[in-house]
Amino acid sequence: MFSEINVEVEDGNLGRNSSTATHAQVKIGVSSAESSVPLLITNAMKPEDIKSKLGYTPLADACIDATENGLKTIYAIPMKADIPGEIGSVTHTGTGEGTFEVKGTPNNAYDIVVQITETGDTNEGSFRYSIDGGNNFSEEYTIPLGGKYEISGTGLSLDFADITSEAKSFIGEDAYAFSTTAPTMNNANVLEAVEKLIGYNKAFEVCHIVGVSTKTLWAALQSEAEEFLTTYKRPLIFLCEGRSCREGETLDEYMAAMETERKGISSWFISVSLSYATYQRKDLRTQNINLAGVISGLIGKAKESLSIGCVEEFPVSSAKLIRLLPEGIEDYSREFDEMGYTIFRQYNGKEDYYVSNGYVMSPAGSDFRYIEDVRVLCRIIREVNLKATDKIQTEVDPENLEGSVKTIEAYLNIAMEDCEKDKIISSGEVSIDTENLDILADETLDVAATWVPMGTARRFNIKFAVNNPAASGGE
């Protein structure tokens, strides 16, 4: 018989209607870095340190957002792009007749503005540039002799060319603007990277797939999560990014499309961020982004049982999260929340933004509807499994079953006691069945781990009334 710990999770006991823990996470995303092993990113690193390690890329951005919002340790897996980013058309504002072109392959999504700061030809005039739509500009540079200037880290170069007339080619205050799209990964390569995590000997609880994905990938990750749990005893939550509202698509059409995307996904281990916003990153770039990186940071900051929607603990400043996108999306917040997507919202009387509910895409009636439910489950599975592994092939006396088994049971209960001490559960118990035990024939112990979760106050029913002392006989 092959010695093993077998895992089964029972759902539905709560009757819901339709420390040794680690908060480390994995991020898989497009990057210009090359590495055969995950790269360590910590919250002690400055944004420039992260970008020097991962490039000016979507993976670096996700790590910057997460570490700024509370995540301490990331194992970043850089992936080559399967679909390159694209450069949009250039819009010229002004009267200069010089030629301006953009070349290269973008490493990320940028909104680039090139502003002429001093009139002149190449090697005479000057310019500055912004990669975030004009919110932040570089230093001024002389337009190079030969006209070619590389924007460091972006994969892009600017090409200035003079006109042949005596007029100056580039005129002060003129601007050239264009946008790029980010490079993306295909699903097959994402799954290949996920499967490599099986042999990675580090503890982590969340894997963030950086970049927009669809239900095709979510369904595949649902199967991967099941395999991680049952075969490898490594429960893992996958955090994904749903798409934004497309240009020309109404919010009603968008809502209907995302409702269709949600159908068929039924897993405790899949969470999808559907919030987009104009957000100022730690390096002061202001960009329109999916807030999954922020969500992963809040998960890393919260203890396992605490909702990342806790208003007291996890405000996201309106100075950082400037506005939700697209305009009017707030009117659809309740519908997206009820579908099981993780979104941000505001509360009346408060300027900051908050996660509405940290959802996983569990089946109706599940005991594990929220990220915090699954994080507690994952920790209990990990810790009880570790204790049980210590006891594999431990001797059990058939003449003293009760005494032998109780010793093992007490050891397994250390894991549950640690969870109680950390207040991520109210109470818990690990018990081993001895009534039906035939240790000589089966060589197997049947173990039950049960717990009472911490409660969460998600809503208040408040009754207001005027008290009239005189009406009740008071003076």
Stockholm file with secondary structure:
# STOCKHOLM 1.0

chainA/1-475         MFSEINVEVEDGNLGRNSSTATHAQVKIGVSSAESSVPLLITNAMKPEDIKSKLGYTPLADACIDATENGLKTIYAIPMKADIPGEIGSVTHTGTGEGTFEVKGTPNNAYDIVVQITETGDTNEGSFRYSIDGGNNFSEEYTIPLGGKYEISGTGLSLDFADITSEAKSFIGEDAYAFSTTAPTMNNANVLEAVEKLIGYNKAFEVCHIVGVSTKTLWAALQSEAEEFLTTYKRPLIFLCEGRSCREGETLDEYMAAMETERKGISSWFISVSLSYATYQRKDLRTQNINLAGVISGLIGKAKESLSIGCVEEFPVSSAKLIRLLPEGIEDYSREFDEMGYTIFRQYNGKEDYYVSNGYVMSPAGSDFRYIEDVRVLCRIIREVNLKATDKIQTEVDPENLEGSVKTIEAYLNIAMEDCEKDKIISSGEVSIDTENLDILADETLDVAATWVPMGTARRFNIKFAVNNPAASGGE
#=GR chainA/1-475 SS CCCCCCCCCCCCTTCCCCCCCCCCEEEEEECSCCCSSCEEEETTSCHHHHHHHHCSSHHHHHHHHHHHTTCCEEEEEEECCSBCCCBCCCEEESSCCSEEEEEECCSSCCEEEEEEEECBSTTTCEEEEESBTTSSCCCCEECCTTSEEEETTTTEEEEEECCSSSSCSBCTTCEEEEEBCCCBCCHHHHHHHHHHGGGCCSCCSEEEEEEECCHHHHHHHHHHHHHHHHTTCCCCEEEEECCCCCTTCCHHHHHHHHHHHHTTCCCTTEEEECCEEEEECTTSCEEEEETHHHHHHHHHHSCTTSCTTCTTTCCBCTTTEEEEESTTGGGGHHHHHHHTCBCEECCTTCCSBEESCCBCCCCTTCSCCBHHHHHHHHHHHHHHHHHHHHTTTCCCCGGGHHHHHHHHHHHHHHHHHHHHHTTSEEEEEEEECCTTCCHHHHCCCCEEEEEEECCCCCCCCCCCCCCCGGGGTCC
#=GC SS_cons         CCCCCCCCCCCCTTCCCCCCCCCCEEEEEECSCCCSSCEEEETTSCHHHHHHHHCSSHHHHHHHHHHHTTCCEEEEEEECCSBCCCBCCCEEESSCCSEEEEEECCSSCCEEEEEEEECBSTTTCEEEEESBTTSSCCCCEECCTTSEEEETTTTEEEEEECCSSSSCSBCTTCEEEEEBCCCBCCHHHHHHHHHHGGGCCSCCSEEEEEEECCHHHHHHHHHHHHHHHHTTCCCCEEEEECCCCCTTCCHHHHHHHHHHHHTTCCCTTEEEECCEEEEECTTSCEEEEETHHHHHHHHHHSCTTSCTTCTTTCCBCTTTEEEEESTTGGGGHHHHHHHTCBCEECCTTCCSBEESCCBCCCCTTCSCCBHHHHHHHHHHHHHHHHHHHHTTTCCCCGGGHHHHHHHHHHHHHHHHHHHHHTTSEEEEEEEECCTTCCHHHHCCCCEEEEEEECCCCCCCCCCCCCCCGGGGTCC
//
